[in-house]
Amino acid sequence: MIGKIKVVISNDQREVKIPTGLRLLVRRCCTAVLVNEDFNGSAEVSVRFVNDEEIQRLNLQYRGIDSVTDVLSFPLGIEGVYDINNDTGAKLLGDIVISMERAVAQAEKYGHSLQREVAFLTAHSMLHLLGYDHEGGGLPLMRMREKEETVLTQLGLKRNGSYYMGDEI
């Protein structure tokens, strides 16, 4: 049974004004993913909003890829085993880093709201924190897309038409 979910959100960029309600949406999105995945226990996750320069730096430092990306996931668990916060007993899932500049550009490109884009990136990254991987494409990618769309639909952010399933994510 799911317990308390703590989502710590920090805004470490100045390029994009964070819309009212976006932090709450991110928290709701994290919770929805955990509920849909039948997560057991309490959990903590960190979400950081950054600019393109910072996400490129992190992408190079941790993945050896010298380019801007939209979101990075830093899972702390391995195959469902997580470190525990000794004070709260919560499982430490990891960190999500979202480029707000990239989120704005992708929302415009795909013709939907910034809220939907940030919720998609959050759901996508939460699935990575829970052990999902799509690097090989195919069925794992389709399974992740299905789970992401389920969460977005539950949050009232159903997609409005087709979307590109390229290699940007």
C-alpha positions, 0 to 999 in steps of 0.5 A, a space after each residue: 500500500 502506498 504511503 506518504 509521498 514527499 516531492 522536493 522541488 527546486 527552481 534553479 533557473 531564471 529563464 522560464 517563469 514557473 506557472 502557478 500550479 506547476 509544482 502541485 502538478 509535478 507532485 500529483 504526477 509523481 503520486 499518480 505514477 506510484 499509485 499506478 505502479 502499485 508502489 508499496 510504502 512511503 517515497 521521496 523524490 527530488 525534482 529540479 528545474 534547470 536551464 539548458 546550460 545546466 542540463 547540458 553540463 549534467 548530461 556531459 558529467 554523468 552520461 558523457 553526452 555533450 548536448 542539451 536534453 529535456 530531462 535527466 533521471 538519477 535513480 537511487 534504487 536498484 531492482 526495487 531496492 532503495 535507500 531509506 530515509 532513517 528519519 521518515 522510513 521513506 524509500 529514496 527514489 532519486 532525482 529528476 532534473 528538467 530543463 525548463 527551456 527545453 520544456 517550453 520549446 517542446 510544448 510549442 513544437 508539439 502544440 500543447 501546454 507547458 503543463 502537459 510537457 512538464 507532466 510528461 517529462 515528470 512521468 517519464 522520469 518517474 518511470 526511470 526511477 522505478 527501473 523502466 528503460 526504453 533505450 532499445 526502443 520497441 516494446 519497452 518504449 511502447 510500454 513506457 509511453 502507454 504508462 505516461 499517457 495513462 498518468 497524463 489522462 488521469 491528470 486531465 492532460 490527455 493528448 490532442 492528436 498524434 505525437 512524435 515518438 523520436 529519440 529526443 527523450 
